[in-house]
Amino acid sequence: MNVADRATAGFRQRYGAEPAGRWAAPGRVNLIGEHTDYNDGFVLPFALPLRTVVAAAPARDGHWTVWSELDDEPVDFGPADADEPGRVDGWAAYVAGVVWALRADGHDVPGARLAVASDVPVGSGLSSSAAIESAVLAALVDLGGLDLPTGRWPRLAQRAENDYVGAPTGIMDQSAVIRGRAGHALFLDCRTEEVEQIPFDLDGAGLAVLVIDSRAPHRHADGEYAARRKSCERAAATLGVTALRDVDVADLDAALARLDDDETRRRVRHVVTENQRVLDTVALLRAGRVRDTGPLLTASHASMRDDFEITVPEIDTAVEAALAAGAYGARMTGGGFGGCVLALVDAGSADAVAAAVTDAYARNGLTAPGTLTVLPAGGVTRLD
Ligand code: GAF
């Protein structure tokens, strides 16, 4: 059964009624621009064909009841739980967080019954959390007839995650999931939230993006993410700038000379050079030179591995094996400490590269990776 039908079936079985509608939101990968979003910088993600679907209908009791195929038991919460961050936890916190963010923004959020099904794997760094937030947000906005232009959705969904769930993430994932467009990568300026849809015609170039799920358990990901963010903010304060976005790559050496420890210097070098790599990638894509972006992807990986120190051995193994098997470029995508790698490959050699990575994992005694080729898909939408 496809994901939309699973959401409907779950709704019928759980609530004995028909949903009023179904809303779908994708996962994402980030082509390039990692840990730049919370530094007011640039990112270039795209939405995936894997989606989370929410079937929903209004509930007169003013409560929110959510069932997910991940869990037998539905979670029920009312306004008092939604108004106090932390009262709802686990996967349902992303739902309660959206209710919280909408209410905090002054909206009269309708009670609702919701059923969630998803093809976005949880814990793989493909933004299953932004997908559920965005699908629930779309459902509640429609069910309540709320006056909330889509341009404001990413910030609201991010607030759900930052302030209700308590994860200090940037705005990239929600932007990709909400604003993604088929056949395009989303060039986002995270300071101004201005976007440009950059044609990313893999098919036309005879190329494919292979996504490799490292299956590495996330090790201390939350604490390390927060530590990287703090370190960037401290460095910006030392340098007297609002955010590391304000350090130009031409001024990098001078900026590094003003920092007194090597670790901070490496963190700053990653962010400043990564911003430039995003701009260079966009320039190449605008010129139709998709294949030539490969070296920038690989340079981004080296920077994450050596300077930002957010990769793990499984991830590095996947990148090295993909490159050795002929990928034009490969890098970890997402927050790090596990998750996925993406590799830019000839469409005809995607299977061979996937097999080479799987072999390398077996030789190193690692759990077999997941592999999938993807094309950029559209963002959140109402299905019916
Ligand atoms: C995670 C976060 F949610 C994003 O905001 C971003 O910082 C990313 O890690 C790293 O680029 O996905």
Residues whose N, C-alpha, C, O or C-beta is under 5 A from the ligand:
A	BS01	GAF	G33 E34 H35 T36 D37 T169 G170 I171 M172 D173 G334 G335
